[in-house]
């Protein structure tokens, strides 16, 4: 595998672009091929079997694009599918969960860490698993916050209703005396300023996207896959639905010129025609 | 087609059980086969092409179960896929949108109607289309309310935050002088009591699920498909993911004995093994 090959990044939708942003900052020479599974978003309320199946389909797509390494930019897919994929692949693969947990374990002094994420990530128990491997004495307080993603997508960020909802979700955790809070869903860093207003300065917010980009750099170095010279090709973005909406949102988020409408291509996993052909019924007329 | 055959009902997830409830009340003799596409929920932010493709797959599944007629219990799929499916099918098919629009046109006196729904249903413009066919002078005021579904799923129904969000979404519509409000998403009737507190008694809330069940009865009669004798078999429930969560939620909603855990079966549209077999890469070790 050549170090000039692109890196593959995937997420259940648009949220993974927060990881792309950190990767671009940390690894400016690399060319990125991104896949957002916008037709089947969100993954956060799906079963492990379904998330593994969807992740396998996307990894297969990325391997056909000849990526040299893969980043799972989705907390839910990292929690549920990383281990299965790791055992099946020859290219290095990393998720956002382990680097996030590691950073939280490093910053805590009270040994009390809060984790907020989707229902699937919370129920998987993966953050506790990693945190307890680092230090069995760490106490983990966790909470699923399913309203945060639609609040971000509504653009209700600097908003009184959002602050009340943050209080509703986080007051219990703050009372427990946590001094680190893992933002365990890719959308949540977009609410970081408002969350900080509720949690105060005594609680460090940990962004797994940032930690993952740092860790991924080491992984490329270890495998002699780090690209030393800037790639001339542009980043590529694929989605399974809604390229226009993706280009607009990701474009405004990643900044001018990174995501162009014409660069966002659609790739679907089911074939419409084949479904139609297998109809067992006669057509009218 | 025999009148003793079951009826098929489908939705993007669990929301369509509000339609099942109305069907059970209006057509107590009929046996129902329900499909909830819980692996790919929600449909409300997906493109028309994707929603049509998913709806076709589900209809094919229901036809294999020998249903005599089909109810699309999802506003988004009714808005985006009903016309395509109607032209392809021999069995009668109905959606929730047209009956909902018809009822709203009947109750309005001010000729000002509000419609609340998902982004996809709102953007499709289908409620206006039906309302304007009935009466071109009707003014339609519409609003996508993407936070309502997660609020219902969080169980935050009788809740101050929910009332603030209802105000945020509806105050504009109320100011316009609407006297009818279509609850154009299957989850929204579960918020009806709270919505009524905000809208007051001067605005009639229209529940398309109720109107659809009434209309569907006429459709069966017209086609000589109404079942005159009670079916002995039980209703069947299929989902594409998470049967346990579905059984619990739908069970509590539809009442004792209707949805049993062992009656909720999983049917997935992709085959895990086949995906695995098509891997182009060698395995480690």
Boltz contact constraints between the chains, C-beta under 6 A:
constraints:
  - contact:
      token1: [A, 39]
      token2: [B, 50]
      max_distance: 6.0
  - contact:
      token1: [A, 40]
      token2: [B, 40]
      max_distance: 6.0
  - contact:
      token1: [A, 46]
      token2: [B, 241]
      max_distance: 6.0
  - contact:
      token1: [A, 47]
      token2: [B, 241]
      max_distance: 6.0
  - contact:
      token1: [A, 47]
      token2: [B, 242]
      max_distance: 6.0
  - contact:
      token1: [A, 50]
      token2: [B, 39]
      max_distance: 6.0
  - contact:
      token1: [A, 50]
      token2: [B, 241]
      max_distance: 6.0
  - contact:
      token1: [A, 53]
      token2: [B, 272]
      max_distance: 6.0
  - contact:
      token1: [A, 56]
      token2: [B, 275]
      max_distance: 6.0
  - contact:
      token1: [A, 57]
      token2: [B, 275]
      max_distance: 6.0
  - contact:
      token1: [A, 63]
      token2: [B, 281]
      max_distance: 6.0
  - contact:
      token1: [A, 90]
      token2: [B, 281]
      max_distance: 6.0
  - contact:
      token1: [A, 146]
      token2: [B, 150]
      max_distance: 6.0
  - contact:
      token1: [A, 147]
      token2: [B, 150]
      max_distance: 6.0
  - contact:
      token1: [A, 150]
      token2: [B, 146]
      max_distance: 6.0
  - contact:
      token1: [A, 150]
      token2: [B, 147]
      max_distance: 6.0
  - contact:
      token1: [A, 150]
      token2: [B, 150]
      max_distance: 6.0
  - contact:
      token1: [A, 161]
      token2: [B, 164]
      max_distance: 6.0
  - contact:
      token1: [A, 164]
      token2: [B, 161]
      max_distance: 6.0
  - contact:
      token1: [A, 241]
      token2: [B, 46]
      max_distance: 6.0
  - contact:
      token1: [A, 241]
      token2: [B, 47]
      max_distance: 6.0
  - contact:
      token1: [A, 241]
      token2: [B, 50]
      max_distance: 6.0
  - contact:
      token1: [A, 242]
      token2: [B, 47]
      max_distance: 6.0
  - contact:
      token1: [A, 272]
      token2: [B, 53]
      max_distance: 6.0
  - contact:
      token1: [A, 275]
      token2: [B, 56]
      max_distance: 6.0
  - contact:
      token1: [A, 275]
      token2: [B, 57]
      max_distance: 6.0
  - contact:
      token1: [A, 281]
      token2: [B, 63]
      max_distance: 6.0
  - contact:
      token1: [A, 281]
      token2: [B, 90]
      max_distance: 6.0
